[in-house]
Amino acid sequence: MQSIAEVRAAVTAPGQPFEMDEIDIRGVRTRVWKHAPPTLRDVLEASRAHGDADFIVYEDERLTFAGHYARAAAFARVLVERYGVRKGDRVAIAMRNYPQWAVAFFGAAAAGAVAVPLNAWWSAAELEYGLRDSGAKVLVADEQRAARLAGVLPGLGAALLVARPGGALPPGAATSTPPSTRPCGTPGARRRARRPPSASAPRTTRRSSTPRAPPAVPRAPWARTATSPGTWSGSPTAWPRPGSGRAASWRR
């Protein structure tokens, strides 16, 4: 039987899938996997090869690799074309482990944004701190987190996209009717996939940014331009433009 060291040497040898290499990252020589996808966008693109195989199973819902790609690509396009997200902008995610969490994360990364996962257990004050500290341009939240932040949303300066709404949205927001409420993976639920939009500058984001836990005394908030809450619909044509006073929603 081979030892762990022998197996490691075999799978990381030249020409193997896990071949190791050293590259310069910000002036530091770093050991990396030579054939690893350079960005999360590349990981998303590669996932299309799995087609209709199940990617996420949540209760009675199923989301295939192809379906996930289609939704993530559509979300990336909306971030760029409707909300003006550019390379390096922060897109915060505050929700429980719904399938939409993965769509938001990969969609943001594919658009060149920095995904900022926020702890769904945080209080309203902690979530507010995370949003202000990260400078998030867009917040993707489920209904519970959106309700938790209702009192501070107008002053955060971030567009709000609500996933899986089941009741009233924050004050002043309206709900667009999603084009489909079929469970993920049922016939007709899959949308035509379009590649995420290309940016004028190379999109090399490969890391997410998670705010540190808030300090005992939160920092004093700084002035930011408030935008009207908007929320996430299932179709790019159904999303309102920022500042319109309307909100859309996305169930599946």
C-alpha positions in Angstrom: 0.0 0.0 0.0 1.3 3.4 -0.9 1.9 6.0 1.8 0.2 9.4 1.8 3.5 11.0 0.7 3.8 8.7 -2.3 0.2 9.3 -3.3 0.6 13.1 -2.9 3.8 12.9 -5.0 2.0 10.9 -7.7 -1.0 13.2 -8.1 1.1 16.4 -8.0 3.7 15.3 -10.4 4.3 17.1 -13.7 1.5 16.5 -16.2 -0.9 15.3 -13.5 -4.2 17.2 -12.8 -2.9 18.4 -9.4 0.6 19.4 -10.6 2.1 22.0 -8.4 3.8 25.2 -9.5 5.1 28.5 -8.0 4.0 31.9 -9.2 4.4 35.4 -8.0 1.3 36.8 -6.3 1.7 40.5 -5.3 5.4 40.0 -4.9 5.2 36.8 -2.9 6.3 33.4 -4.4 3.3 31.2 -3.8 2.9 27.4 -4.4 -0.3 26.8 -6.4 -2.0 24.1 -8.4 -0.8 24.7 -12.0 -4.0 23.6 -13.7 -6.5 25.1 -11.2 -9.2 27.4 -12.6 -7.8 31.0 -12.2 -11.1 32.5 -11.2 -14.5 31.6 -9.8 -16.0 32.6 -13.2 -13.9 29.8 -14.8 -15.3 27.4 -12.2 -18.8 28.4 -13.1 -18.1 28.1 -16.9 -16.6 24.6 -16.3 -19.7 23.5 -14.4 -21.7 23.6 -17.6 -20.1 20.3 -18.6 -22.3 18.5 -16.0 -25.4 19.6 -17.8 -28.7 18.3 -16.3 -27.0 16.5 -13.3 -28.3 17.7 -10.0 -26.1 20.5 -8.5 -28.3 21.5 -5.5 -31.1 19.5 -3.8 -33.1 21.5 -1.3 -36.2 19.8 0.1 -38.4 19.1 -2.9 -36.4 21.4 -5.2 -33.6 20.4 -7.6 -31.3 22.7 -9.4 -29.1 21.3 -12.1 -25.6 22.4 -13.1 -27.1 23.9 -16.3 -29.9 25.6 -14.4 -27.5 27.0 -11.8 -25.3 28.4 -14.6 -28.2 30.0 -16.3 -29.4 31.7 -13.2 -26.0 32.8 -12.1 -25.2 34.2 -15.5 -28.5 36.1 -15.7 -27.9 37.5 -12.2 -24.4 38.6 -13.2 -25.9 40.4 -16.2 -28.4 42.2 -14.1 -25.7 43.3 -11.6 -23.7 44.8 -14.4 -26.3 46.2 -16.7 -29.0 47.3 -14.3 -27.2 48.0 -11.0 -23.9 49.3 -12.5 -21.7 46.8 -10.6 -18.1 46.9 -11.8 -15.0 45.0 -11.0 -14.1 45.2 -7.3 -17.6 46.4 -6.2 -18.9 44.6 -3.2 -22.1 42.4 -3.4 -23.3 41.3 0.1 -25.3 38.1 0.7 -27.4 37.7 3.8 -29.6 34.6 3.8 -29.9 31.1 5.1 -28.7 28.2 2.9 -31.1 28.5 0.1 -30.2 27.5 -3.5 -30.2 31.3 -4.3 -27.2 31.8 -2.0 -25.0 29.9 -4.5 -26.6 31.7 -7.5 -25.9 35.1 -5.8 -22.3 34.1 -4.9 -21.3 32.8 -8.3 -23.2 35.5 -10.2 -21.4 38.2 -8.2 -18.0 36.5 -8.8 -18.7 36.1 -12.5 -19.5 39.8 -12.8 -16.2 40.6 -11.3 -17.6 41.8 -8.0 -16.3 40.8 -4.5 -18.9 38.6 -2.8 -19.4 39.6 0.9 -21.1 36.7 2.8 -22.8 38.1 5.9 -23.6 35.8 8.9 -27.4 35.1 8.7 -27.4 34.8 12.5 -26.3 38.4 13.0 -28.6 41.0 14.5 -29.8 44.0 12.6 -27.0 46.1 14.1 -24.3 43.6 13.1 -25.7 43.2 9.6 -25.8 47.0 9.2 -22.2 47.2 10.3 -21.1 44.5 7.8 -22.8 46.4 5.0 -21.3 49.7 5.9 -17.9 48.3 6.6 -17.7 46.5 3.3 -19.2 49.3 1.3 -21.6 46.9 -0.4 -23.2 48.3 -3.5 -25.9 45.6 -3.6 -27.4 43.4 -0.9 -29.0 40.0 -1.7 -31.1 38.9 1.3 -33.8 36.5 2.1 -37.1 37.7 3.5 -36.0 37.4 7.2 -32.8 39.3 6.7 -34.5 42.0 4.7 -37.1 42.4 7.4 -34.4 42.6 10.0 -32.8 45.5 8.2 -36.0 47.3 7.3 -35.3 50.1 9.8 -31.9 51.0 8.4 -32.1 50.1 4.7 -32.9 53.6 3.5 -29.5 54.9 4.7 -27.3 52.1 3.6 -26.8 53.2 0.0 -27.2 49.7 -1.3 -29.7 48.2 -3.7 -31.7 45.4 -2.0 -32.6 42.2 -3.8 -34.9 39.9 -2.0 -34.8 36.1 -2.6 -37.8 33.9 -1.9 -40.2 36.6 -0.5 -43.3 35.2 1.1 -44.8 38.4 2.5 -44.5 42.1 2.6 -41.3 43.7 1.5 -39.7 46.6 3.4 -41.8 49.8 3.5 -42.0 51.6 0.2 -41.2 48.5 -1.9 -43.5 46.8 -4.3 -43.3 43.2 -5.6 -43.0 42.2 -9.3 -44.7 38.9 -10.2 -42.0 36.4 -11.0 -42.3 34.8 -14.5 -42.3 31.3 -13.0 -42.9 29.7 -9.6 -42.1 26.1 -10.7 -39.7 24.2 -8.5 -36.1 24.1 -9.7 -35.5 21.2 -12.1 -39.1 20.8 -13.3 -39.9 21.0 -17.0 -39.8 24.5 -18.3 -38.2 25.9 -15.3 -34.7 26.2 -16.9 -34.0 29.4 -18.7 -31.9 29.9 -21.8 -28.4 30.4 -20.6 -26.4 33.4 -21.6 -22.8 33.9 -20.7 -22.1 36.4 -17.9 -21.3 39.9 -19.3 -17.7 40.7 -20.2 -16.1 43.6 -18.5 -13.9 46.3 -20.0 -11.1 45.2 -17.6 -10.1 41.6 -16.9 -12.2 40.1 -14.1 -9.7 38.3 -11.9 -11.7 38.2 -8.6 -11.2 34.8 -7.0 -11.7 35.6 -3.3 -14.7 36.6 -1.2 -14.5 39.2 1.4 -16.2 38.5 4.8 -16.4 41.4 7.3 -14.9 40.8 10.7 -17.3 40.6 13.6 -18.5 44.1 14.6 -16.6 45.7 17.4 -18.2 46.3 20.8 -18.8 50.0 19.7 -19.6 50.1 16.0 -17.9 52.7 14.0 -19.7 56.0 13.3 -21.6 55.7 10.1 -20.4 57.8 7.2 -22.6 59.7 4.8 -23.7 57.7 1.8 -26.2 58.3 -1.0 -29.4 56.4 -0.3 -31.1 54.4 -3.0 -34.6 53.1 -3.1 -34.8 49.4 -2.2 -35.1 47.2 -5.3 -35.3 43.4 -5.1 -34.6 40.5 -7.2 -36.9 39.1 -9.8 -36.6 35.9 -11.9 -36.3 37.7 -15.2 -34.0 40.5 -16.2 -36.9 42.4 -17.9 -38.8 42.4 -14.6 -36.2 44.1 -12.5 -36.9 47.8 -11.7 -34.2 50.4 -12.3 -32.5 51.6 -9.1 -34.2 54.7 -7.7 -37.5 53.8 -9.3 -39.2 53.2 -5.9 -40.2 49.7 -7.0 -38.9 46.3 -6.0 -38.9 43.0 -7.7 -38.6 39.6 -6.1 -37.1 36.2 -7.0 -38.6 33.0 -5.8 -36.9 30.4 -8.0 
